[in-house]
Amino acid sequence: MTVDVQNLSFAYREERVLDGLSLSLYPGEFLGFLGPNGSGKSTFLKNLLGFLAPSGGRILFSGSLPSPLERARRLALVPQGSALRSALSVQEVLLMGRLPHLRDRWAGYGKADRDQVDEALQVLGITHLAGRNVLSLSGGELQKVIIGRCLVQEGDILLLDEATSGLDLNHTIEIMELMQKKAREEGKTIVAVLHDLNLASQYCDRIVLLKDGRLCYQGIPGEILTEEVIADIYGIRALVQADGHGRPIILPRRRDRE
């Protein structure tokens, strides 16, 4: 499924946050969404999900306006942080991802739903946490549970809003490689809001750079992550060199060492 975003704008009262964004999301692509704080990245995801209504423009799923149920089945989100405050088990939280697929409110979860949960627990290496109360987990463990809930939803498009921010380096790479595999082998569309330019460079097929709510640059990492573009978007100097695979490596420079 292709998603076409056409001249999307959004404002909180008088404050314009998104200003005429147009781009397409394609199956099998790992797309990185980057830009300074307040540039509109999370607001863009909320418009995709239907949490916010655009002030202008439209979002089409395979050429049509999506219904709320279609959005729930097609899009799965890993949000910034977690609002979980109830004493649920890890398994119960993951089952929440199956809600859009239930036949009705009274049907309950079936074997297929529980199989999806078991698979996600295994893939993420958290099977031993299945019966644990989520309130007893560390921040990193809880983040992997939220990622698991996203996986069991079986959406075509996985939206990651700084999904690795609470993870150590090892688990960050594990999650990024998992998402890359989802895109390449299962045809999922991955849209990841990131602040780490090097992480985006290593794993994203295409990068979109926002500033002040506008889409300023988009393209493959080697074309977009240049010293000139980084200076324009972030207002800093950086040394950019290519690794053995032609992917940029970015080293920001402190102003007092220029």
HUGI-V199615 format. One record per residue. N is the residue number from 1. OMEGA is omega in whole degrees, -180 to 180 (* if undefined). BURIAL is 1 if it has 16 or more other ideal C-beta (glycine too) atoms within 10 Angstrom, else 0. Layout:
# HUGI-V199615
n: (N/N)
omega: (OMEGA/OMEGA)
burial: (BURIAL/BURIAL)
This chain:
# HUGI-V199615
n: (1/2/3/4/5/6/7/8/9/10/11/12/13/14/15/16/17/18/19/20/21/22/23/24/25/26/27/28/29/30/31/32/33/34/35/36/37/38/39/40/41/42/43/44/45/46/47/48/49/50/51/52/53/54/55/56/57/58/59/60/61/62/63/64/65/66/67/68/69/70/71/72/73/74/75/76/77/78/79/80/81/82/83/84/85/86/87/88/89/90/91/92/93/94/95/96/97/98/99/100/101/102/103/104/105/106/107/108/109/110/111/112/113/114/115/116/117/118/119/120/121/122/123/124/125/126/127/128/129/130/131/132/133/134/135/136/137/138/139/140/141/142/143/144/145/146/147/148/149/150/151/152/153/154/155/156/157/158/159/160/161/162/163/164/165/166/167/168/169/170/171/172/173/174/175/176/177/178/179/180/181/182/183/184/185/186/187/188/189/190/191/192/193/194/195/196/197/198/199/200/201/202/203/204/205/206/207/208/209/210/211/212/213/214/215/216/217/218/219/220/221/222/223/224/225/226/227/228/229/230/231/232/233/234/235/236/237/238/239/240/241/242/243/244/245/246/247/248/249/250/251/252/253/254/255/256/257/258)
omega: (177/176/178/177/-172/174/-175/175/177/179/168/-174/-177/-176/179/-177/175/-173/172/180/174/176/178/176/-172/176/176/-177/174/-176/177/178/-174/178/-179/174/179/-178/175/-175/-179/177/176/179/-179/174/176/-177/-176/176/177/179/-179/172/179/-179/-179/179/-177/173/-178/175/-177/174/-175/172/177/179/179/177/-178/-179/-175/-174/176/-172/163/-173/171/-179/-178/177/-178/179/-178/-177/178/174/177/180/180/179/179/179/177/178/-179/-175/180/-176/179/180/176/-175/-174/-175/-177/-179/179/-178/-179/179/-179/176/178/178/-180/180/180/178/-179/-178/-177/179/-178/179/-178/-180/-170/-177/-177/171/-176/180/-180/-175/171/180/179/178/180/180/178/175/179/175/177/178/177/-178/-176/177/177/177/175/-176/180/-178/-176/-179/-176/-172/-177/-173/-179/-175/175/-173/-179/-178/175/179/178/-178/180/177/176/-180/176/178/178/179/-173/-174/-178/178/178/170/180/176/-174/170/-175/170/-178/-178/-179/177/178/-179/-175/-170/-174/174/-180/-180/174/179/178/171/-180/176/-179/175/-175/-178/168/-180/-180/-175/-178/179/-170/-174/178/179/-178/-179/179/177/-179/-175/-172/180/178/171/179/173/-178/177/-179/175/-177/-180/179/178/-178/169/-173/176/178/180/174/-176/-176/179/180/*)
burial: (1/0/1/0/1/0/0/1/1/1/0/0/0/0/0/1/1/1/1/0/1/0/1/0/1/0/0/0/1/1/1/1/1/1/1/0/0/0/1/1/1/1/1/1/1/1/1/1/1/1/0/1/0/1/0/0/1/0/1/0/1/0/0/0/0/1/0/0/0/1/1/1/1/1/1/1/1/1/1/0/0/1/0/1/0/0/0/1/0/1/1/1/1/1/1/0/1/1/0/1/1/0/0/0/0/0/0/0/0/0/0/0/1/0/0/1/1/0/0/1/1/0/1/1/0/1/0/0/1/0/0/1/0/1/0/0/1/0/0/0/1/1/1/1/1/1/1/1/1/1/1/1/1/1/1/1/1/1/1/1/1/1/1/1/0/1/1/0/0/0/1/1/0/1/1/1/0/0/1/1/0/1/1/0/0/0/0/1/1/1/1/1/1/1/0/1/1/1/1/1/1/1/1/1/1/1/1/1/1/1/1/0/1/0/1/0/1/1/0/0/1/0/0/1/1/1/0/0/1/1/0/0/1/1/0/0/0/1/0/1/0/0/0/0/0/0/1/1/0/1/0/0/0/0/0/0/0/0)
